[in-house]
Amino acid sequence: VFQSHEEDDRKVRRREKNRVAAQRSRKKQTQKADKLHEEYESLEQENTSLKREIGKLTDEMKHLSEVLKDHEKICPLLHCSVNFVTIPRPDALTSCLPR
């Protein structure tokens, strides 16, 4: 009878210990899931922000390309016969500019 009571106590302690360990494990899993969700939300916000920045930079690039294209039509240096591969002399540059 004494051994049976001792075994029952051991079982109760083991079950309690197991219950506490299971609670700890579930809590850790929940914390891990919460952390992953927070990281996901943060990355989504960063992604949205970066997409917005890409849009702005794309618009700026289009605008600057148009400005350059318009400028190329009227730029006297682009229509000059002087070869600009070497460093141009100042008098060669001024000969291409409108007077």
C-alpha positions as CSV (number, residue, x, y, z in Angstrom):
1,V,0.0,0.0,0.0
2,F,2.9,2.3,0.9
3,Q,4.5,1.7,-2.5
4,S,1.3,2.4,-4.4
5,H,0.9,5.7,-2.6
6,E,4.5,6.6,-3.4
7,E,4.0,5.6,-7.0
8,D,0.8,7.8,-7.2
9,D,2.8,10.7,-5.8
10,R,5.5,10.1,-8.4
11,K,2.9,10.0,-11.2
12,V,1.3,13.2,-9.9
13,R,4.7,15.0,-9.8
14,R,5.6,13.7,-13.2
15,R,2.3,14.8,-14.7
16,E,2.6,18.2,-13.1
17,K,6.2,18.5,-14.4
18,N,5.0,17.4,-17.9
19,R,2.1,19.9,-17.8
20,V,4.4,22.8,-16.9
21,A,6.9,21.8,-19.6
22,A,4.0,21.6,-22.1
23,Q,2.9,25.1,-21.1
24,R,6.4,26.4,-21.5
25,S,6.7,24.8,-24.9
26,R,3.3,26.3,-26.1
27,K,4.3,29.7,-24.8
28,K,7.6,29.6,-26.6
29,Q,5.9,28.5,-29.9
30,T,3.4,31.4,-29.5
31,Q,6.2,33.9,-28.8
32,K,8.1,32.6,-31.9
33,A,5.0,32.9,-34.1
34,D,4.4,36.5,-32.7
35,K,8.0,37.5,-33.5
36,L,7.7,36.1,-37.0
37,H,4.5,37.9,-37.6
38,E,6.0,41.2,-36.4
39,E,9.0,40.6,-38.7
40,Y,6.7,39.9,-41.6
41,E,4.7,43.1,-40.9
42,S,7.9,45.1,-40.8
43,L,9.2,43.6,-44.0
44,E,5.9,44.3,-45.7
45,Q,6.1,48.0,-44.7
46,E,9.7,48.2,-45.9
47,N,8.7,46.6,-49.2
48,T,5.9,49.0,-49.7
49,S,8.2,51.9,-48.9
50,L,10.8,50.7,-51.4
51,K,8.2,50.2,-54.1
52,R,7.1,53.7,-53.6
53,E,10.7,54.9,-53.8
54,I,11.2,52.9,-57.0
55,G,8.1,54.6,-58.5
56,K,9.4,58.1,-57.6
57,L,12.9,57.3,-59.0
58,T,11.4,55.9,-62.2
59,D,9.3,59.0,-62.7
60,E,12.4,61.2,-62.1
61,M,14.4,59.2,-64.6
62,K,11.7,59.6,-67.2
63,H,11.5,63.3,-66.6
64,L,15.3,63.7,-66.8
65,S,15.4,61.6,-70.0
66,E,12.9,63.9,-71.6
67,V,14.9,66.9,-70.5
68,L,18.0,65.4,-72.0
69,K,16.2,64.5,-75.2
70,D,14.9,68.0,-75.5
71,H,18.3,69.5,-74.8
72,E,20.1,67.2,-77.3
73,K,17.9,68.7,-80.1
74,I,19.2,72.2,-79.4
75,C,22.7,71.6,-78.0
76,P,25.3,73.2,-80.3
77,L,28.1,71.1,-78.8
78,L,26.5,67.9,-80.0
79,H,26.3,69.2,-83.5
80,C,29.8,70.5,-83.6
81,S,32.4,68.8,-85.9
82,V,35.2,69.1,-83.2
83,N,36.2,65.7,-81.9
84,F,35.7,65.6,-78.1
85,V,37.5,62.3,-77.5
86,T,40.6,64.2,-76.5
87,I,40.4,67.2,-74.2
88,P,39.1,70.0,-76.3
89,R,40.9,73.3,-76.4
90,P,38.9,76.3,-75.2
91,D,39.1,78.0,-78.6
92,A,37.6,74.8,-80.2
93,L,34.7,74.9,-77.8
94,T,33.9,78.6,-78.4
95,S,33.9,78.0,-82.1
96,C,31.0,75.7,-81.7
97,L,28.9,78.0,-79.5
98,P,26.4,80.3,-81.0
99,R,27.6,83.9,-81.3
